[in-house]
Amino acid sequence: MSGWVKIAGLGPGAEALVTPEVSAALAEATDVVGYIPYVARVAERPGLTLHASDNRVELDRSRHALEMAAEGRRVVVVSSGDPGVFAMAAAVFEAVEAGPSDWRALEIEVLPGITAMLAAAARAGAPLGHDFCAINLSDNLKPWAVIERRLRLAAEADFAMAFYNPRSKSRPEGFARALVVLTEACGDDRPVLFARAVSTPEEELRVVPLPEATPEMADMRTMVILGSSRTRLIERPGRAPIVYTPRGIDP
């Protein structure tokens, strides 16, 4: 039996947002590897072994997947959202680069998924309708000074910004620091979208001006999107406002 590794994105939460390609890979798999809550989203069945692990062992998880594939097993490494956006695809390739040479001959495929960023933007309207960037606010794998510099430069460039991992129990102060930097750098009341648990029954959306944003509005299940200076709100009677960024900039 020829083994393979497929690195799959399970989307933001709703089963309807898992792509048919990912569903087909899961149906063929002998093993699924991933962070505990993501593996829990995969249905058990005969012939399938689920390997759930903690969130801070990405390289161990990747090596385990590659070892099983080298033994002829069909392995799906699962992430939420898209596996190439702050998720497991990069970790698997880090393991391949540092690992045995025979791992480079394995069939390895990345299966894209709908990111929390795109799902949140779609719920609100089109806040990413013009140039934007995505920034991971976790300082687990990079120093805070790098995050702060990128925030200031992105604000100077007037990007809309999507923030992953804004605030956790282990680092509650990071998002507060980010809001201070952004308020200083932007100097206006552009809208901030807090989109929590998008596409799940716990979904909550909230839009506030940047000066009114507070750290407590976000947690690790929240995608935060800050508009550019051109991002607009369209108020609607009895409905949430539409948040969108126009496609062009006047010369």
Secondary structure, 3 states (H helix, E strand, C coil): CCCEEEEEECECCCHHHCCHHHHHHHHHCCEEEEEHHHHCCCCCCCCCEEEEECCCCHHHHHHHHHHHHHCCCEEEEEECECCCCCCHHHHHHHHHHHCCHHHHHCEEEEECCCCHHHHHHHHHEECCCCCEEEEECCCCCCCHHHHHHHHHHHHHCCCEEEEECCCECCECHHHHHHHHHHHHHHCCCCEEEEEECCCCCCCEEEEEEHHHCCHHHCCCCEEEEECCCCCEEEEECCEEEEEECCCCCCC
